[in-house]
């Protein structure tokens, strides 16, 4: 008997860091329905775990995600319905990650195309290997973007550049991705995993309450008017000032030691 196929999504945990890894390296982690559903289950799993402080999104093999699996669409009797089902299965967990209290870090390498762009841009932070290649690729197959790409691109690079990337199907290398703000850091491919872990560890060492409030405020700032944002900042700071983590930070500062945060 042949060994069973590995799951298309793998989840691992270590020291408060949960890694969700797309695991179809033979097809550059292209997303079919099983993968999308596995991603949703993985997001539900790690966001329900109070021991998880940081979530990392990664891809097995040489690439992050090369987009949707076109074989899935080719085999579908009703392609419009197949698209709705697949996209809904991806959109729900992506929105859940955006709204989650934890910081989400994308670890990017090789091909980041199609829906993979949306997944990457949905993360709060992104570190990329120097071999990364972004490409929306939708117009090349007579399709339009999904997985939040249009919203995220406009907010990150502005309308005119987003139009260029999407309509002209422009490819973006690592240096350009860094210049545009699609990623936070570019490192040699051999250093990607270690750098991702280092960033995740730094985040995990912070107060989870402070990180959650800061993430929520920054996300809300994309849409909120200034007056409402100022009120939200004041309310969030007041909640934090009453926390045990804030008291620990004050004690550690004056004692000249490193704080130990408990999330209370």
C-alpha atoms as one frame of an Amber mdcrd trajectory, in Angstrom:
protein
   0.000   0.000   0.000   1.195   3.486  -0.824   1.555   6.021   1.941  -1.324
   8.471   2.296  -0.815  11.899   0.769   0.301  14.546   3.240  -2.342  17.101
   4.225  -2.429  20.245   2.070  -2.168  22.384   5.211   0.169  21.681   8.121
   0.029  23.358  11.528   2.889  23.410  14.011   3.338  25.169  17.331   6.408
  26.177  19.257   6.775  28.608  22.159   3.578  30.530  21.478   4.125  30.682
  17.693   1.732  28.767  15.428   2.794  28.189  11.828   0.183  27.464   9.160
   2.021  26.025   6.171   0.524  25.509   2.718   1.804  22.056   1.805   1.420
  21.230  -1.889   4.998  21.906  -3.008   4.693  19.845  -6.203   2.214  22.444
  -7.547   3.807  25.445  -5.786   1.081  25.274  -3.117  -1.700  26.137  -5.553
  -5.033  26.387  -3.758  -7.772  23.846  -4.479 -10.910  23.339  -2.409  -9.308
  20.847  -0.025  -6.478  23.304   0.630  -8.879  26.205   1.191 -10.975  24.159
   3.588  -7.851  22.971   5.385  -6.713  26.573   5.706 -10.034  27.511   7.252
  -9.819  24.647   9.735  -6.235  25.599  10.632  -7.182  29.226  11.254 -10.094
  28.137  13.441  -7.719  25.863  15.350  -4.947  28.344  16.095  -7.217  31.306
  16.818  -9.065  29.208  19.400  -5.783  28.374  21.179  -5.059  30.826  23.989
  -1.457  29.607  24.054  -0.810  31.029  20.578   0.559  34.581  20.563   1.742
  34.891  16.942   0.606  33.247  13.703   3.005  32.618  10.803   1.819  31.862
   7.263   4.315  29.928   5.137   4.627  27.642   2.137   6.385  24.305   1.726
   9.010  23.821  -0.956  10.299  26.573  -3.213   7.338  28.956  -3.166   4.719
  30.548  -0.955   1.519  30.169  -3.011   1.300  30.245  -6.808  -2.411  31.087
  -6.843  -5.505  29.010  -7.369  -5.320  25.483  -8.753  -6.569  25.847 -12.316
  -7.174  22.111 -12.452  -9.942  22.593  -9.913 -11.742  24.973 -12.248 -11.108
  22.904 -15.354 -12.760  19.886 -13.763 -15.793  21.791 -12.478 -19.140  21.293
 -14.212 -20.277  24.741 -13.055 -17.211  26.984 -12.929 -19.021  30.018 -11.565
 -20.333  28.008  -8.627 -16.946  26.354  -8.142 -15.355  29.799  -7.956 -17.873
  30.973  -5.356 -17.288  27.926  -3.178 -13.486  28.113  -3.362 -13.289  31.864
  -2.812 -15.709  31.772   0.118 -13.587  29.038   1.707 -10.539  31.348   1.519
 -12.194  34.651   2.359 -13.643  33.550   5.693 -10.323  32.550   7.313  -8.495
  35.547   5.824 -11.037  37.911   7.372 -10.770  36.008  10.647  -6.987  36.493
  10.686  -7.315  40.213   9.948  -9.744  40.571  12.856  -7.841  38.281  15.212
  -6.034  39.738  18.195  -2.719  38.097  17.278  -0.087  39.441  14.929   0.100
  37.502  11.654   3.442  37.233   9.841   3.765  36.069   6.229   7.009  34.271
   5.344   7.375  34.622   1.576   9.579  32.967  -1.029   9.522  32.092  -4.689
   6.163  32.524  -6.397   3.563  34.683  -4.678   0.862  34.812  -7.325  -2.889
  35.074  -7.717  -4.612  34.265  -4.451  -1.192  33.935  -2.860  -0.805  37.706
  -3.185  -4.041  38.165  -1.280  -2.950  35.798   1.480   0.434  37.523   1.770
  -1.014  41.030   1.870  -3.628  40.056   4.450  -0.895  39.417   7.014   0.119
  42.175   9.415   3.827  41.848   8.614   5.697  40.168   5.765   9.301  39.030
   5.471  10.475  37.897   2.046  13.340  35.905   0.614  15.329  37.653  -2.078
  13.951  35.227  -4.670  10.320  36.261  -4.123   8.215  37.191  -7.176   4.806
  38.831  -6.858   2.364  38.562  -9.746  -1.408  38.974  -9.552  -1.755  36.985
 -12.796  -5.558  37.232 -12.929  -5.981  39.096 -16.227  -3.758  36.507 -17.901
  -6.483  33.908 -17.267  -9.420  36.275 -17.920 -10.196  36.580 -14.218 -10.279
  39.292 -11.555  -8.542  39.354  -8.151  -9.815  37.800  -4.945  -8.521  37.066
  -1.428  -8.564  40.767  -0.577  -5.921  41.743  -3.123  -7.785  44.765  -4.470
  -8.460  46.249  -1.017  -4.971  45.611   0.295  -3.161  46.818  -2.813  -5.009
  50.130  -2.915  -4.275  50.726   0.774  -0.629  49.699   0.509   0.499  51.183
  -2.807  -2.261  53.594  -3.846  -4.864  53.406  -6.594  -2.676  54.239  -9.591
   0.035  51.687  -8.779  -2.564  49.069  -7.895  -4.129  49.591 -11.315  -0.750
  49.112 -12.970   0.023  45.916 -11.080  -3.404  44.414 -11.685  -4.289  45.564
 -15.195  -0.843  45.200 -16.778  -0.133  41.991 -14.870   3.205  43.412 -13.717
   5.690  41.152 -11.947   7.334  42.550  -8.830  10.685  41.269  -7.567  11.917
  41.386  -3.976  13.570  44.800  -4.180  10.507  46.404  -5.749   8.193  44.680
  -3.267  10.203  46.228  -0.442  10.174  49.660  -2.093   6.411  49.528  -2.597
   5.728  48.369   0.952   4.378  44.950  -0.017   6.889  43.427   2.408   8.655
  44.708   5.510  12.015  43.023   5.004  13.947  41.145   2.340  16.592  38.624
   3.382  18.692  35.978   1.615  16.606  32.885   0.924  18.763  30.824   3.275
  17.953  33.217   6.121  14.175  33.410   5.588  13.113  30.845   8.164  15.467
  32.119  10.872  14.433  35.728  10.255  10.755  34.813  10.359  11.248  32.980
  13.654  13.186  35.919  15.082  10.416  38.384  14.201   7.749  36.038  15.551
   9.684  35.608  18.784   9.969  39.376  19.206   6.221  39.692  18.782   5.508
  36.795  21.133   7.592  38.470  23.840   5.423  41.590  23.809   2.228  42.103
  25.780  -0.486  40.283  23.799  -3.032  42.803  25.048  -1.003  45.730  23.723
  -0.377  44.009  20.400  -4.079  43.226  19.992  -5.143  46.804  20.682  -2.444
  48.246  18.434  -3.331  45.911  15.571  -7.026  46.734  15.917  -6.341  50.475
  15.942  -4.101  50.355  12.881  -6.580  48.210  10.971  -9.439  50.546  11.878
  -7.396  53.572  10.802  -7.717  52.468   7.182 -11.372  53.459   7.273 -12.096
  55.535  10.380 -12.287  59.354  10.376  -9.646  61.063  12.502 -11.977  62.117
  15.328 -13.259  58.569  15.771  -9.720  57.208  15.636  -8.585  59.616  18.367
 -11.429  58.459  20.599 -10.560  54.831  19.916  -6.902  55.455  20.767  -7.845
  57.079  24.075 -10.187  54.242  25.033  -7.656  51.559  24.094  -4.852  53.207
  26.061  -7.076  53.512  29.131  -7.893  49.800  28.988  -4.203  49.005  28.715
  -3.279  51.281  31.611  -5.463  49.152  33.884  -3.811  45.874  32.886  -1.305
  43.768  34.772   0.987  43.868  31.744   1.172  47.667  31.942   2.000  47.499
  35.637   4.702  44.932  34.854   6.113  47.197  32.139   6.358  50.106  34.566
   7.988  47.978  37.261  10.469  46.526  34.742  11.339  49.950  33.353  12.228
  51.430  36.717  13.979  48.245  37.845  15.979  48.244  34.592  14.997  44.665
  33.735  13.196  42.962  30.867   9.419  42.713  31.389   7.602  39.377  31.391
   4.094  39.757  29.977   1.264  37.393  30.847  -1.587  38.806  28.781  -3.600
  40.019  31.756
